[in-house]
Amino acid sequence: MEKRRLGKTDMEVSVLGFGGAEIGFENVSADKVKALLESALDAGLNVIDTAECYRESEELIGQTVSHRRADFYLFTKCGHPKGVEASANWSQESILQSIERSLQRLKTDYVDLVQLHSCSEAELRKGDAIAALQTAREKGHTRYIGYSGDTHAAHYAATCGAFDTLQTSINIADQEAIDVSLPIAREQNIGVIAKRPIANAAWRNGHKPIDSYHHEYWHRLTMLKYPFLNQLDSESIARSISIALRFTLSVPGVHTAIVGTGKPERWSENARLLQDGPLPETDFQAIRHRWEEVAPRTWIGQT
C-alpha cells in the first residue's frame, strides 16, 4: 500500500483510507465491522476517518479495533453533536464536549486529527470553532486539527493558516477544489484528504440512483459523458471505478482518499483497483479537459 506524507504533519498515510459513514448509517453489525477493519489494517491501510454524527460509527470502531490503536491514524469530526439531521453547534463548549465524547466512544486517549465538519465560512471567520480545536490540541485530545468541507469555506480554511489538513470532495464529477482550494493547500503544505473519491460510483447501475445523495453526480456524469463510463458489464464497471479512484489520487496535492463500505469483501476489491498504478498523464488530462469543457460555474463542491 503506497503511503504519502500528510502535508506538514508527521503522518505517513496510506493512499486509501477507511470512511466510517456507511458502517454507522447502514447498521452494520460489530462482527462485520471487525472483519472489515481487521482485514483492511492487515492489508496496509492505516487511516480510519469517522465523525460524531455517523450514528454508531465511532462506537463500532472503538469496540472492534481499539486494541490495534498503534496500527492506524484515527480521524474524527465535530460540529453536529445531535446528528446530521439536527442543527450544528459551533460553540467552544459544545465542540470540546463532543471531542471528549468521541474519545470515550473510540476507546482512546487521543485522536490524530479532529476536523470541523462542514462549518460555514461565516462560522470559521468568527473564530470560536477554530479556538475550540486549538484548545483540544493543547489538552492533548488531538494531535492535529483540520477542516472538512467544500467550496468557499474550504478555500477560506486553506488560506487562514489555522489548519493542518483539508478534507474536501475531489472526483471525476467534482473538480472545483482542484482549481480553487488545492493550489493554496499545496502552497501552505496542508494535508489533503479526498472525500467522495469515486463520485459514489453513481453511474454503475445505468440509471438514476435511488439515493438522492447521489443525484447531483449522476446528473453531472450524464453531461460529462466520459467514454470509460459507457459499458455496464461487471468488468467494465470495475475498470471505470479504478480509473475514477486513480484520477483522484493523481491530483497534485492529494495524500489519501477516503472510501467507505459496509461490506468486508469490498476492501480487497478497492485495493485491487489500484494495482495498475497511477493514472497515465494523458488519461488524467483528458478527464480534466472534459471537465473544463463542460462544467458550468454552478458545479461547486458537494458536501
Backbone torsions as a table, in degrees:
resi	resn	phi	psi	omega
1	MET	NA	119.2	178.0
2	GLU	-62.4	142.6	176.6
3	LYS	-125.5	147.5	179.8
4	ARG	-132.8	144.8	175.9
5	ARG	-69.1	126.6	-177.2
6	LEU	-81.9	83.2	177.7
7	GLY	59.3	-132.8	-176.7
8	LYS	-89.5	5.4	176.4
9	THR	-78.3	176.0	176.4
10	ASP	-96.5	12.3	-174.1
11	MET	-90.6	123.6	171.6
12	GLU	-95.2	99.2	-169.5
13	VAL	-98.0	145.0	173.7
14	SER	-67.2	145.5	-176.4
15	VAL	-67.2	-22.0	171.1
16	LEU	-105.6	127.8	174.0
17	GLY	-115.9	158.4	179.4
18	PHE	-94.0	125.6	176.1
19	GLY	-96.0	128.4	-170.9
20	GLY	-92.0	9.5	-177.2
21	ALA	-67.7	-47.9	-174.4
22	GLU	-59.8	-42.6	-176.5
23	ILE	-64.6	-26.8	177.3
24	GLY	-81.6	-46.4	-174.7
25	PHE	-80.0	-22.2	-177.0
26	GLU	-101.1	12.1	176.0
27	ASN	53.7	45.5	178.6
28	VAL	-72.3	137.7	-177.4
29	SER	-70.2	156.1	178.8
30	ALA	-60.6	-36.6	179.6
31	ASP	-62.9	-42.9	179.5
32	LYS	-68.5	-39.3	178.5
33	VAL	-63.3	-41.2	178.3
34	LYS	-61.2	-46.7	179.3
35	ALA	-62.4	-41.9	-178.7
36	LEU	-63.8	-51.1	-175.5
37	LEU	-72.8	-38.3	178.6
38	GLU	-61.9	-44.2	-179.7
39	SER	-67.3	-36.5	178.6
40	ALA	-65.5	-45.5	178.8
41	LEU	-63.8	-40.6	178.9
42	ASP	-62.2	-30.6	-177.8
43	ALA	-84.0	-5.2	176.3
44	GLY	112.5	-5.0	174.5
45	LEU	-65.9	136.3	-179.5
46	ASN	-134.6	19.7	177.2
47	VAL	-125.2	126.1	171.9
48	ILE	-124.1	122.0	-176.1
49	ASP	-118.8	128.0	-179.1
50	THR	-141.5	-165.5	179.5
51	ALA	-160.3	154.5	179.4
52	GLU	-60.3	-27.5	-172.8
53	CYS	-97.2	8.2	177.3
54	TYR	-87.6	43.7	178.4
55	ARG	52.1	-118.0	-174.3
56	GLU	-88.5	10.9	-173.6
57	SER	-57.5	-49.9	-178.6
58	GLU	-60.8	-44.2	179.7
59	GLU	-61.8	-42.1	-179.4
60	LEU	-63.7	-41.3	178.1
61	ILE	-64.4	-44.1	178.6
62	GLY	-62.5	-40.4	-178.1
63	GLN	-68.2	-33.2	-167.5
64	THR	-100.9	-32.8	-175.7
65	VAL	-132.1	13.2	178.6
66	SER	-62.1	-25.5	178.0
67	HIS	-69.3	-12.6	177.9
68	ARG	-111.5	28.9	-174.0
69	ARG	-53.2	-33.1	-177.9
70	ALA	-73.5	-9.6	-175.5
71	ASP	-91.8	-6.0	-175.7
72	PHE	-151.3	158.7	172.5
73	TYR	-91.1	135.3	-173.9
74	LEU	-114.5	119.6	180.0
75	PHE	-114.8	141.5	171.0
76	THR	-140.4	178.1	-176.7
77	LYS	-135.5	159.2	-178.3
78	CYS	-141.5	167.0	178.9
79	GLY	124.4	-13.2	-179.0
80	HIS	-129.5	67.0	-171.8
81	PRO	-65.6	-19.9	-179.7
82	LYS	-108.0	16.8	177.1
83	GLY	101.4	165.0	-176.6
84	VAL	-68.0	-22.4	-178.6
85	GLU	-77.0	-21.5	-177.0
86	ALA	-94.4	169.9	179.3
87	SER	-68.2	147.4	176.8
88	ALA	-73.3	160.0	176.8
89	ASN	-136.2	110.9	-175.5
90	TRP	-104.4	16.5	177.4
91	SER	-70.8	151.5	179.8
92	GLN	-60.6	-42.5	-178.6
93	GLU	-60.5	-46.7	-178.9
94	SER	-64.2	-43.6	-178.7
95	ILE	-63.8	-44.3	-179.2
96	LEU	-66.7	-38.4	175.6
97	GLN	-64.2	-40.5	-180.0
98	SER	-62.6	-42.9	-179.5
99	ILE	-64.2	-41.5	178.2
100	GLU	-63.6	-38.7	177.6
101	ARG	-66.5	-38.9	178.0
102	SER	-61.3	-41.6	179.0
103	LEU	-61.3	-40.2	178.3
104	GLN	-65.0	-45.3	179.9
105	ARG	-62.8	-40.6	-176.3
106	LEU	-82.1	-5.7	179.2
107	LYS	56.0	53.1	-179.7
108	THR	-146.6	159.2	178.0
109	ASP	-86.0	-18.7	-178.2
110	TYR	-157.0	158.5	167.8
111	VAL	-113.4	160.9	179.7
112	ASP	-80.5	-25.1	-177.5
113	LEU	-153.4	130.3	169.0
114	VAL	-114.7	133.5	-176.5
115	GLN	-121.6	138.8	168.9
116	LEU	-70.2	131.1	-168.2
117	HIS	-101.5	97.9	177.2
118	SER	59.6	39.4	174.4
119	CYS	-72.9	137.2	-178.2
120	SER	-70.8	161.3	176.4
121	GLU	-60.3	-38.7	-179.8
122	ALA	-61.2	-42.4	178.8
123	GLU	-68.3	-38.7	177.4
124	LEU	-60.2	-41.6	-178.1
125	ARG	-67.4	-26.2	176.8
126	LYS	-63.8	-34.8	174.5
127	GLY	94.9	-17.2	-175.8
128	ASP	-65.0	-43.1	-177.9
129	ALA	-65.8	-41.7	177.6
130	ILE	-64.3	-41.8	179.2
131	ALA	-61.1	-35.9	178.7
132	ALA	-63.9	-43.2	177.5
133	LEU	-64.2	-39.0	178.4
134	GLN	-63.4	-37.4	176.7
135	THR	-65.9	-42.6	178.1
136	ALA	-60.2	-37.9	178.0
137	ARG	-67.7	-41.5	178.2
138	GLU	-62.2	-33.5	179.5
139	LYS	-78.1	-9.1	-178.3
140	GLY	84.6	11.7	179.1
141	HIS	-77.6	-22.3	175.9
142	THR	-146.1	148.1	177.9
143	ARG	-85.4	-35.1	-178.4
144	TYR	-135.1	162.2	179.5
145	ILE	-127.3	147.5	-176.6
146	GLY	-148.6	178.0	177.6
147	TYR	-125.5	137.8	175.2
148	SER	-120.9	116.4	-179.3
149	GLY	170.4	-167.8	-169.9
150	ASP	-141.1	172.8	173.5
151	THR	50.1	-127.6	-171.2
152	HIS	-61.4	-39.6	179.8
153	ALA	-65.7	-40.3	178.3
154	ALA	-64.2	-40.4	177.6
155	HIS	-61.0	-44.7	178.8
156	TYR	-64.6	-42.6	179.8
157	ALA	-58.6	-37.1	-179.8
158	ALA	-72.2	-28.6	-175.2
159	THR	-93.6	-20.8	-169.0
160	CYS	-76.4	-16.7	177.0
161	GLY	83.9	5.0	-175.8
162	ALA	-90.9	-22.5	-166.7
163	PHE	-109.3	146.9	175.5
164	ASP	-86.5	-27.2	-175.6
165	THR	-139.8	159.6	174.3
166	LEU	-133.9	123.3	172.9
167	GLN	-106.7	123.3	-174.5
168	THR	-150.5	159.9	-177.0
169	SER	-75.3	125.7	178.4
170	ILE	-144.4	117.9	178.7
171	ASN	-167.3	-178.9	-176.2
172	ILE	-63.2	-19.9	-179.7
173	ALA	-109.8	7.7	-173.4
174	ASP	-151.7	88.5	-171.4
175	GLN	-119.2	10.0	180.0
176	GLU	-56.9	-42.2	-175.9
177	ALA	-62.1	-29.1	-179.2
178	ILE	-60.6	-34.4	-178.6
179	ASP	-95.0	-25.8	-170.6
180	VAL	-101.0	-56.2	-171.8
181	SER	-96.7	-36.1	-173.2
182	LEU	-67.0	-36.2	176.6
183	PRO	-58.8	-38.1	178.3
184	ILE	-70.4	-41.4	179.0
185	ALA	-59.5	-42.1	177.9
186	ARG	-64.1	-42.4	-179.3
187	GLU	-63.6	-37.6	-178.2
188	GLN	-90.5	0.3	-178.2
189	ASN	57.5	44.1	176.8
190	ILE	-88.2	135.0	176.4
191	GLY	-68.0	134.4	-177.1
192	VAL	-115.4	125.1	178.1
193	ILE	-111.8	117.5	-179.0
194	ALA	-87.6	122.0	173.8
195	LYS	-102.1	159.7	-176.3
196	ARG	51.6	45.9	-169.6
197	PRO	-70.1	-17.2	176.3
198	ILE	-112.8	22.3	177.4
199	ALA	54.0	35.9	-179.5
200	ASN	57.8	16.9	-176.9
201	ALA	43.4	45.7	-172.0
202	ALA	-64.3	-15.9	-177.1
203	TRP	-91.4	-11.1	-162.0
204	ARG	-66.7	-23.2	-179.2
205	ASN	-96.5	-3.9	176.7
206	GLY	77.6	6.2	177.5
207	HIS	-146.0	167.5	-178.4
208	LYS	-59.4	126.7	-177.7
209	PRO	-61.1	151.7	177.0
210	ILE	-68.2	-41.8	-177.4
211	ASP	-71.1	119.6	-178.1
212	SER	-62.8	-22.3	178.5
213	TYR	-60.1	-24.4	-177.3
214	HIS	-98.0	-3.6	-171.9
215	HIS	-65.1	-40.2	-177.9
216	GLU	-62.5	-42.3	178.7
217	TYR	-67.7	-37.5	176.0
218	TRP	-58.6	-46.7	179.3
219	HIS	-59.6	-46.5	-177.9
220	ARG	-64.1	-43.5	-176.6
221	LEU	-66.9	-31.3	176.7
222	THR	-66.7	-25.2	177.4
223	MET	-88.3	-35.4	-179.3
224	LEU	-70.1	-35.3	175.8
225	LYS	51.1	49.7	175.3
226	TYR	-61.3	132.2	-176.9
227	PRO	-62.7	-28.0	-178.4
228	PHE	-75.8	-1.4	176.9
229	LEU	-101.0	4.8	-172.6
230	ASN	-69.9	-39.6	-174.3
231	GLN	-93.3	143.6	-174.5
232	LEU	-120.9	15.6	171.6
233	ASP	-74.4	162.7	-171.7
234	SER	-59.9	-39.9	-179.4
235	GLU	-66.3	-41.6	-179.9
236	SER	-68.4	-37.3	178.1
237	ILE	-64.5	-43.6	178.1
238	ALA	-60.6	-40.9	179.1
239	ARG	-65.9	-41.9	-178.9
240	SER	-65.8	-38.0	177.2
241	ILE	-66.1	-38.8	176.7
242	SER	-60.8	-45.3	178.9
243	ILE	-61.4	-43.4	-179.0
244	ALA	-62.2	-45.7	-179.0
245	LEU	-67.6	-42.9	179.4
246	ARG	-66.6	-30.2	174.0
247	PHE	-60.5	-50.5	-178.1
248	THR	-59.1	-42.9	-178.1
249	LEU	-76.0	-9.4	176.0
250	SER	-92.3	-7.0	179.2
251	VAL	-68.7	125.3	-179.9
252	PRO	-56.7	127.6	178.4
253	GLY	100.3	-13.3	177.9
254	VAL	-80.8	132.4	-176.8
255	HIS	-108.3	-34.9	178.0
256	THR	-150.6	151.9	179.1
257	ALA	-120.5	126.6	-176.1
258	ILE	-90.0	117.4	-179.9
259	VAL	-117.5	127.4	-179.6
260	GLY	-103.5	149.1	174.5
261	THR	-162.4	154.0	174.3
262	GLY	-111.5	9.1	-175.7
263	LYS	-113.4	120.3	-177.8
264	PRO	-55.1	-36.2	-177.1
265	GLU	-74.0	-17.2	-175.3
266	ARG	-68.9	-28.1	-178.0
267	TRP	-62.0	-46.7	-179.9
268	SER	-63.7	-34.3	177.1
269	GLU	-64.5	-44.2	179.1
270	ASN	-61.5	-41.1	179.7
271	ALA	-62.8	-38.8	179.9
272	ARG	-66.2	-24.7	-179.9
273	LEU	-61.7	-21.4	-176.3
274	LEU	-99.7	5.1	-175.0
275	GLN	-63.9	-26.6	-178.5
276	ASP	-81.0	0.6	177.2
277	GLY	80.5	-166.8	-177.4
278	PRO	-59.3	152.3	176.4
279	LEU	-69.4	130.4	177.7
280	PRO	-52.7	143.8	-175.8
281	GLU	-58.2	-36.9	179.8
282	THR	-64.9	-38.7	178.4
283	ASP	-69.5	-40.8	178.1
284	PHE	-60.4	-47.9	-177.6
285	GLN	-67.9	-30.5	177.3
286	ALA	-64.7	-39.9	177.9
287	ILE	-67.4	-42.3	178.0
288	ARG	-63.6	-42.9	-179.1
289	HIS	-63.5	-40.6	-179.7
290	ARG	-64.5	-40.5	176.8
291	TRP	-60.7	-48.6	-178.2
292	GLU	-63.0	-29.6	-178.8
293	GLU	-76.7	-35.1	-169.9
294	VAL	-106.7	-39.8	-167.6
295	ALA	-66.8	124.0	173.3
296	PRO	-79.2	167.3	-179.1
297	ARG	-65.9	-18.4	179.6
298	THR	-74.0	-10.7	179.1
299	TRP	-83.6	78.2	-178.9
300	ILE	-93.1	171.0	-178.7
301	GLY	-60.2	136.6	-177.8
302	GLN	-99.4	127.0	-179.5
303	THR	-76.6	NA	NA
